[in-house]
Amino acid sequence: MNGWPTVIAAAMVVLQATAPQPAKPAAPPAAPAPTATSQPPQAENYTYQPEGLRDPFLNLVGSGADSRSTSNRADGAAGLSVGEISVRGILQSRGALVAMIQGPDKKTYIVHQGDKLADGTIKTITPQGLVVMQEVNDPLSLVKQREVSKLLRSLEGAKE
């Protein structure tokens, strides 16, 4: 056991001798001496050309309330989707039933059987509400249309 400290000390000497030595830093370059005739560098004139660039002050993250733009929507009831409408009333006009629907903008629209919505067509109007054939926009679904019943708002609370 007495020989171990000398073996360890000899191994450390060998490791120190074979270890690479750190490189010495190079001397910094000498700065040119200022002369009386040299002039300070001229600042370049910069002009901003915003054409083709995005506005850096616009938020890139959507507001979350409505991710779709309203510019590509049709006017009137044809621009409303089935999930956005609520039935406010059913009227009888010239022997046919007519529905009053309300959109998220709190405007009321009159619709008839066969009228188109953004994602469906009104199939029938009954005294209790209306039935809409909604187009399913799911590539994995085998069903391309489904019937959605929209009841009068006063009947929705009664059915629960």
QUIMOVEN-V481471 format. One record per helix or strand of 2 or more residues. SS is the DSSP state (H for helix, E for strand). FROM is the first residue (numbers start at 1). LEN is the number of residues. Records with the same first field share a line. If there is no record, write none. Layout:
SS->FROM-LEN, FROM-LEN
This chain:
H->4-15, 70-3, 76-4, 82-3, 153-7
E->86-8, 96-7, 108-4, 116-2, 120-7, 129-7, 145-8
